Amino acid sequence: MEKNDNFIVERYLDQVKILTALATTLLITPNLYLSLLEKSVITNHIAAVFPGWKILLLITNVMFLLAILSTYFIYSSVVGSLAEKAADIIYRPFTRIISILQFVFLTAGCIGLLLIFNYSL
């Protein structure tokens, strides 16, 4: 593996780490928000406007968990490629699919979180 390929893999893994840190932070946010809502009058307003908001909160948490879990699959794919001394470490189909899924899970979780915040106002 050349020096340029090593640099590409390092940058790719850095980006994966950043997305994982974002997903971890956003995983905590809905739970804190729920604890604040249960102590306020806003809960009745949300239940009247959007009755399935607790299910949406659960789905949002699951999306963030799946984004975090996909990180381990990405790391294992990259490590397996390094062990095999493969030339196309990042461009393996499994790595690409899991990377896209990680982004989709994170985006879906953010959309769910924005919907919950929107209905609570």
N, C-alpha and C positions, 0 to 999 in steps of 0.2 A: 504494500500500500504506500502510495506516495505521500509526500508532505501535504500537498494540496487536498488530497482525499481525507487525510487526518483532520485538517482544519475544517472541512465541510462537516464531518461527523461530529466534531466538537461543537460547532455552531448549532447543528441540528439538535443535539442533546441539550444544549443550553435553552433552546426554544421550547423543548418539551418540558424542561424543568420549570420554566416561567409559566407555561400553561397549567402545569400541575399545581404550582403555588397559587395561581389565580383560582383554580377550581377548589382548592382546599379552603381558601379564604371565603369564597362564595358559598361553600357548604355550611359554614358556621353562620353566615348572615341570616338565612331564612329562619333558623331556629331561634336566634336572638330576637328577630322581629316577631316571631310567634309568641315568645314569652312576654314581649312588651304589649302585644295586642290583647292577650288574655287578661291583662290587668287594666285594660281601658274600655271605653264605651265603643270604640271603633269596631270591635268584633261584631256587634249586632248590625252595624251598618254594612260590613263586608258580607255577613251571612245573608242579609236582605238583598244586596245587589248581585252577589256572586255566590250561590250556595255551595259550589264545589271547590271553594278556595283551599280547604285543608287537603283535598286530594291533589290539587295543583301544587301545593307546598310539598307533598310527599313525592310527586313526580319530579319536581325541581331538585329535591335532594338526591333522588335516584340518578338523575342525569349527571349531577356533579360527582357522585360516587363512581359512575361508569367512566367519566372523564379521567378520574384519578386512577382507576383500575386499568384503563387502557395504557397508561404510562408504563406500567410494569410489563405489559406485552410488547410495547415499543422497545424498552430497554433489553428485554430478553431476545428480541429479534436482532437488535444491533449487536449484542454480545455474541449471539450465535453466528452472525455473519463474520465478526472479527475472529472467532475461533476457527471458522472454516477458511479464513483468509479470502473471502469473497471480494470480488472487484466492485460490485454494485451494492454497497451496504445499505444506503438510504433508499435506493430505488427498487428494492425487493417488493414484490406485490403485497406480501403480508404487512410489511412495515408501512407501505403507502396506505393500505386500506385502514389499518388501525389508527394511523395519524389522522386520516380524514374523519374517522368515527370519533376520535377524541375531540376534534374541532366541532363536529356536529353535536356531540353531547354537551359540550361547554356552551355552545350557542343556544341550544334548546333550554338548558338550565337558566341562562341569562334572560331569555325571553319569558320563561315562566316566572322568574323573579320580578321582572319588570311588570308583568301582568298583576302579580300580587300587590306590588307597590302602587300600581295605578288604581286598583279597586279599593285600596285602603284610604285613598285620599278623598 
